[in-house]
Amino acid sequence: MEEPKPPENRNINTGGGNYNERIEGDYIQGNVFQNIFNLGRQTTPVGNPARPKNERILLAAVKEEVTARLRQSLHNAVLINLGKESQPQQVKRPWDAEIKIGLKPAEPLPDTTTTLEVFDSQEIAGKLLILGAPGAGKTTTQLELAQALVKRAEEQPDYPVPVLFNVSSWKDDRQSLTDWLVAELKSKYGVSTKLGKDWVNNHQLLPLLDGLDELEPQRQEPCVNAINQFLAGETRPLYLVVCSRIEEYSNYTTQLQLNGAIYLQPLTNNQICDYLTSIKSIELWSTISSDLELLDLVRTPLLLSITVLASQEISVEEWQHLNSTADRLQYLLDAYVGRMLTRDVVSRAYLKNKPPNARKTRMWLVWLAQQMHEESKTEFLIEEMQPNMFFSKTQKTSYSLIVGLSGGLFSGLSFGLFFGLIGGLISGLIGGLFFGLFFGLIFGSLNE
């Protein structure tokens, strides 16, 4: 494959944006969760046998996804119970107009309070908004809540199945959130449209929505309105969780009609010190604590995790001599990327060939990041690649031929199996393969 042209005036970490645009969440390494239903892999149902099998298969898929994403989460390495602040003013509860007393002010919650306890509280009643700064641990907090809710759904056959959705894929203002949820169930988990509608209409799902702030700015508030319509409609869920960055959410004129909100607070000095001490990084704590600007830089779980992982690549003197917070952040992210690119790659894809070098890997990562930024995507799924992502004729031709051959072989095998039942299985399959190759080559050529 040809190398992409080096991006103009862009670093791999920045995408040409400011701090809030660079740090999209709790993940730097990313996550690709494959559709386990559509891949044909057998999924072992989990949960109480009294629950219908289809629901138990979905529950197993969600459980696997949550476990995998928590394992990949950088914030998960920072085993800290994040400080939380109740912020009821961030939501508009349906009954607020009927109550003449003012809302309670924001107040810190006890350090030992879990998100599940907040979710279950009488005041919240399972309709919760999770807010925080970039990298504060919002997505990971939602995943930890999802993990607890999955466990509950395994034990209680009548409890709704928690399902993770990313609303950054909501692209059509005319599409109701109900229809979007059904489409996402089909796209992500392979659930049929009919079954998906039944589940949503019968309140058998517990949606956990993330990515509101990842939508194009002009689409974010319409999405809030769509969520509110969903909450007020006939198919309104029993429970709902939404996750968003506080800066974007605070600029909306419309608030979510949930029962309450929590704000994830920055890490305290004691939390940072205790964590670094627990992993035997006393020297790193001494360095950071002696520089207030560096200390403020690592007050989110994401950046604290990155600092620990990149510590071997960091020159403390060079880091401290940088003047601006932006330069220090850029230095930290560059050190992290450098560290990640020096790791050994263990993959069957490179059994015969050498893995790409750091320069080439960085170049392709920049290219991929730019494509995702233009499409407002935060997860890359190879099956969703489109020909317009490529810039050379050779790449587009290769893509068209691969897609054409894949589609042709699938159609050909289907053709062969059908006619094989009539004229003999072996001859039918051979004929189907020839038909598929011919169809695929023609289809691929037409799509160049």
C-alpha positions in Angstrom: 0.0 0.0 0.0 1.3 3.5 -0.8 2.2 5.8 2.0 0.0 8.7 2.7 1.3 12.2 2.2 2.5 13.7 5.5 -0.3 15.8 7.1 0.2 19.6 6.9 1.0 21.2 10.2 -0.5 18.4 12.3 1.0 16.3 15.0 -0.3 12.8 15.7 -1.6 13.9 19.1 -3.3 17.1 18.3 -5.3 16.9 15.1 -4.7 20.6 14.9 -6.9 21.4 17.8 -6.7 22.6 21.4 -6.6 20.5 24.5 -10.3 19.8 24.6 -10.3 18.6 21.0 -7.2 16.4 21.5 -8.3 14.5 24.6 -11.5 12.7 23.5 -12.0 10.5 26.5 -10.4 7.7 28.5 -8.8 5.9 25.6 -5.7 6.5 23.6 -5.1 3.0 22.3 -8.7 2.8 21.0 -11.1 0.0 21.0 -12.5 -2.2 18.2 -15.3 -4.4 19.4 -16.3 -6.8 16.7 -19.9 -7.8 16.0 -19.9 -11.2 17.6 -23.4 -12.1 16.3 -22.6 -11.3 12.6 -19.2 -12.9 12.7 -20.8 -16.3 13.3 -18.9 -17.0 16.5 -20.9 -19.0 19.0 -21.8 -16.8 22.0 -22.6 -18.6 25.3 -25.6 -17.0 26.9 -25.2 -15.7 30.4 -27.6 -15.0 33.2 -30.6 -16.6 34.7 -32.2 -19.3 32.5 -35.6 -17.7 33.2 -34.6 -14.9 30.8 -35.2 -15.5 27.1 -32.2 -16.9 25.3 -31.9 -13.9 22.9 -31.6 -11.5 25.8 -29.0 -13.7 27.4 -26.9 -13.7 24.2 -27.1 -9.9 24.1 -26.2 -9.8 27.8 -23.2 -12.0 27.1 -22.1 -9.7 24.2 -22.4 -6.5 26.4 -20.6 -8.2 29.2 -17.7 -9.1 26.9 -17.6 -5.6 25.5 -17.6 -3.9 28.9 -14.8 -6.3 30.2 -12.7 -5.7 27.1 -13.0 -2.0 27.1 -12.3 -1.7 30.9 -9.2 -3.8 30.3 -8.0 -1.4 27.6 -8.9 1.7 29.5 -6.0 3.8 30.6 -8.0 5.2 33.4 -8.7 1.7 34.7 -5.0 1.5 35.6 -5.5 4.4 38.0 -7.5 2.5 40.6 -9.1 5.5 42.3 -12.6 6.0 43.4 -13.1 9.4 41.7 -14.5 12.3 43.6 -18.1 13.0 42.6 -20.2 16.1 43.0 -24.0 16.1 42.8 -25.1 18.8 40.3 -28.9 18.7 40.1 -28.9 22.1 38.3 -27.6 20.4 35.2 -30.8 18.6 34.4 -34.5 19.6 34.1 -36.6 17.1 35.9 -40.1 16.6 34.6 -41.6 17.6 38.0 -39.5 20.7 38.6 -42.1 23.0 37.1 -44.6 21.8 39.7 -42.2 22.3 42.7 -41.9 25.9 43.9 -38.8 25.4 46.0 -35.4 25.9 44.4 -33.0 23.1 43.4 -30.4 21.9 45.8 -27.0 23.4 45.2 -24.1 21.3 44.0 -22.5 19.3 46.8 -19.6 16.8 47.1 -20.7 13.2 47.6 -18.9 11.1 50.2 -15.6 9.6 48.9 -16.9 6.1 49.3 -20.0 6.7 47.1 -20.1 4.5 44.0 -21.8 5.4 40.8 -24.2 2.5 41.2 -25.3 3.9 44.6 -26.0 7.2 42.9 -27.9 5.5 40.1 -30.0 3.5 42.6 -30.7 6.4 44.9 -34.4 7.4 45.4 -33.8 10.8 43.9 -32.0 9.6 40.7 -34.1 6.5 40.2 -32.0 5.2 37.4 -31.9 8.3 35.2 -28.5 9.8 35.5 -26.2 12.3 33.7 -22.4 11.8 34.1 -20.4 15.0 33.5 -16.7 15.7 33.6 -13.7 17.4 32.0 -11.8 15.7 29.1 -10.0 12.7 30.4 -11.7 12.8 33.8 -12.9 9.2 33.5 -16.5 9.7 32.3 -16.5 6.8 29.9 -14.7 4.5 32.3 -17.1 5.5 35.1 -20.0 4.6 32.8 -18.4 1.3 31.9 -17.9 0.5 35.6 -21.6 1.3 36.1 -22.4 -0.9 33.1 -20.4 -3.8 34.6 -22.4 -3.6 37.9 -25.7 -3.4 35.9 -24.7 -6.4 33.8 -24.1 -8.4 37.0 -27.6 -7.3 38.3 -29.2 -8.3 35.0 -27.5 -11.7 35.2 -29.0 -12.3 38.6 -32.5 -10.8 38.0 -34.2 -12.1 34.8 -36.7 -9.3 34.6 -34.1 -6.5 34.9 -33.5 -4.6 31.6 -30.4 -5.5 29.7 -27.8 -2.7 29.9 -26.5 -1.8 26.4 -23.8 0.7 25.4 -24.5 3.1 22.6 -22.5 5.9 21.2 -24.7 8.8 20.0 -21.9 10.2 17.8 -23.4 7.9 15.0 -26.8 9.7 15.2 -26.7 11.5 11.9 -30.3 12.1 10.9 -32.4 14.8 12.6 -35.6 13.1 11.3 -34.7 9.8 12.9 -36.2 9.3 16.4 -33.9 7.9 19.1 -36.1 4.8 19.3 -35.5 4.1 15.6 -31.8 4.9 16.0 -31.5 2.5 18.9 -33.1 -0.3 16.9 -30.7 0.4 14.0 -27.7 0.4 16.3 -28.8 -2.9 17.8 -28.8 -4.4 14.3 -25.5 -2.8 13.2 -23.5 -3.4 16.4 -25.0 -6.7 17.7 -26.8 -8.2 14.7 -30.2 -8.0 16.4 -33.1 -8.1 13.9 -35.2 -5.0 13.4 -38.3 -6.8 14.7 -36.7 -8.1 17.9 -34.9 -4.7 18.5 -38.3 -2.9 18.3 -39.9 -5.3 20.7 -37.1 -4.9 23.2 -37.2 -1.1 23.0 -41.0 -0.9 23.0 -41.2 -3.3 26.0 -38.6 -1.5 28.1 -36.3 -4.5 28.1 -33.2 -2.5 27.5 -31.2 -0.1 29.7 -29.5 2.3 27.3 -26.2 3.9 28.4 -25.4 6.7 26.0 -22.0 8.1 25.4 -20.4 10.5 22.8 -22.9 13.4 23.0 -20.0 15.8 22.8 -18.4 13.9 19.9 -21.2 14.9 17.6 -20.7 17.9 15.3 -21.3 21.0 17.4 -24.5 21.9 15.5 -25.9 18.5 16.1 -25.4 18.2 19.8 -28.4 20.1 21.0 -30.8 18.5 18.5 -29.5 15.2 19.9 -30.4 16.4 23.5 -33.9 17.2 22.2 -34.2 13.7 20.6 -33.2 12.2 23.9 -35.8 14.2 25.7 -38.5 13.2 23.2 -37.4 9.6 23.8 -37.8 10.1 27.6 -41.2 11.6 27.2 -42.6 9.2 24.5 -44.5 6.0 24.7 -41.3 3.9 24.5 -39.6 5.8 27.2 -37.1 3.7 29.1 -37.3 2.7 32.7 -33.7 3.8 33.2 -31.2 5.8 31.1 -27.6 7.0 31.6 -26.0 9.8 29.5 -22.3 10.7 29.5 -20.9 14.1 28.3 -18.1 16.6 28.7 -19.2 19.4 30.9 -17.9 22.3 28.7 -20.1 21.4 25.7 -23.1 20.5 27.8 -23.0 23.7 29.8 -23.4 25.7 26.5 -26.7 24.0 25.5 -29.9 26.0 26.0 -31.8 22.7 26.5 -31.1 20.4 29.4 -31.7 16.7 29.6 -34.8 15.7 31.4 -33.1 13.2 33.7 -33.4 13.0 37.5 -29.9 14.2 38.4 -26.3 14.6 37.4 -22.8 13.9 38.9 -19.6 15.8 38.0 -16.4 13.9 38.2 -13.9 16.1 40.1 -10.2 16.4 39.3 -7.8 14.2 41.3 -6.5 15.6 44.6 -2.9 15.7 45.6 -3.4 12.9 48.0 -5.0 10.7 45.3 -2.1 11.3 42.9 0.5 10.7 45.7 -1.2 7.6 46.9 -1.5 6.1 43.4 2.1 6.8 42.5 3.3 5.5 45.8 1.2 2.3 45.3 3.0 1.5 42.0 6.4 2.4 43.4 6.8 5.7 41.4 7.9 7.8 44.4 10.5 9.6 42.2 7.8 10.6 39.7 5.7 12.0 42.5 8.7 14.0 43.8 9.2 15.5 40.3 5.5 16.3 39.7 4.8 17.7 43.2 7.6 20.1 43.0 6.1 21.8 40.0 2.6 23.1 40.4 2.0 23.4 36.7 2.9 19.8 36.1 0.8 18.8 39.0 -2.2 20.5 37.6 -1.5 18.9 34.2 -2.0 15.3 35.6 -5.1 15.9 37.6 -7.2 13.7 35.3 -6.9 9.9 35.4 -6.1 9.8 31.6 -3.1 12.1 31.8 -1.9 10.6 35.0 -1.9 7.2 33.4 -0.2 8.5 30.3 2.5 10.1 32.5 3.2 6.8 34.2 3.3 4.8 30.9 5.6 7.4 29.3 7.8 8.0 32.2 10.8 6.2 30.6 10.6 8.5 27.6 10.4 11.7 29.7 13.3 14.0 30.3 12.3 15.8 33.5 14.6 18.8 32.9 13.4 19.2 29.3 9.7 18.8 30.4 10.1 21.4 33.2 11.8 24.0 30.9 8.8 24.2 28.6 6.9 27.4 29.2 3.3 26.8 28.3 0.8 24.2 29.5 0.1 23.4 25.8 3.8 22.7 25.1 4.1 20.5 28.2 1.0 18.5 27.2 2.4 18.1 23.7 5.7 16.9 25.1 3.8 14.4 27.3 1.7 13.0 24.5 4.7 12.8 22.2 6.6 10.8 24.9 3.6 8.5 25.2 3.3 7.9 21.5 7.1 7.2 21.4 6.8 4.7 24.2 3.9 2.9 22.6 5.7 2.7 19.2 8.7 0.9 20.8 6.6 -2.0 22.1 7.0 -5.4 20.6 4.1 -6.3 18.3 2.7 -9.8 18.8 0.4 -10.5 15.9 -0.3 -13.3 13.4 -0.3 -10.7 10.7 3.5 -10.3 11.1 4.5 -14.0 11.3 6.2 -13.8 7.9 6.7 -10.1 7.4 8.4 -7.5 9.6 6.0 -5.1 11.3 6.0 -1.5 10.1 8.6 0.8 11.6 7.7 3.6 14.0 7.9 6.3 11.3 5.5 4.4 9.0 3.2 3.5 11.9 3.0 7.1 13.1 2.3 8.3 9.5 -0.6 5.9 9.1 -2.0 6.7 12.6 -2.0 10.4 11.6 -3.8 9.6 8.4 -6.4 7.4 10.2 -6.9 10.0 12.9 -7.6 12.7 10.3 -10.1 10.4 8.5 -11.9 9.7 11.8 -11.9 13.4 12.7 -13.5 14.3 9.4 -16.2 11.6 9.9 -16.7 12.6 13.6 -15.9 9.0 14.7 -14.1 7.9 17.8 -14.0 4.1 17.0 -12.5 2.6 13.9 -14.1 -0.5 12.5 -12.4 -1.9 9.4 -15.6 -3.2 8.0 -16.9 0.4 7.8 -14.0 1.7 5.6 -15.2 3.5 2.5 -13.4 4.1 -0.8 -13.3 7.8 -0.3 -10.9 7.3 2.6 -8.2 6.5 0.0 -6.4 9.0 -2.1 -4.5 7.0 -4.8 -6.1 5.1 -7.7 -4.2 1.9 -6.7 -5.7 1.9 -3.2 -9.2 2.6 -4.5 -8.8 -0.2 -7.1 -7.6 -2.6 -4.5 -10.5 -1.7 -2.2 -13.0 -2.2 -5.0 -11.6 -5.5 -6.1 -11.5 -6.8 -2.5 -15.1 -5.7 -1.8 -16.2 -7.0 -5.1 -14.6 -10.4 -4.7 -15.9 -10.7 -1.1 -19.5 -9.9 -2.2 -19.1 -12.1 -5.3 -17.9 -15.1 -3.4 -20.7 -14.8 -0.9 -23.3 -14.5 -3.6 -21.6 -17.4 -5.6 -21.6 -19.7 -2.6 -25.2 -19.0 -1.9 -26.0 -19.6 -5.6 -24.0 -22.9 -5.4 -25.6 -24.2 -2.3 -29.1 -23.5 -3.7 -28.5 -25.2 -7.0 -26.3 -27.8 -5.4 -29.3 -29.2 -3.6 -30.8 -29.7 -7.1 -27.9 -30.8 -9.2 -25.4 -32.2 -6.7 -23.6 -30.4 -3.9 -20.0 -30.6 -5.3 -20.9 -29.4 -8.8 -23.1 -26.7 -7.4 -20.4 -25.3 -5.1 -17.8 -25.4 -7.9 -20.2 -23.6 -10.2 -21.0 -21.1 -7.5 -17.4 -20.3 -6.9 -16.8 -19.6 -10.6 -20.0 -17.5 -10.7 -18.8 -15.6 -7.6 -15.3 -14.9 -8.9 -16.7 -13.7 -12.2 -19.4 -11.6 -10.5 -16.9 -10.2 -8.0 -14.3 -9.2 -10.6 -17.0 -7.4 -12.7 -18.5 -5.7 -9.6 -15.1 -4.6 -8.4 -14.1 -3.2 -11.8 -17.3 -1.3 -12.1 -16.8 0.3 -8.7 -13.3 1.7 -9.6 
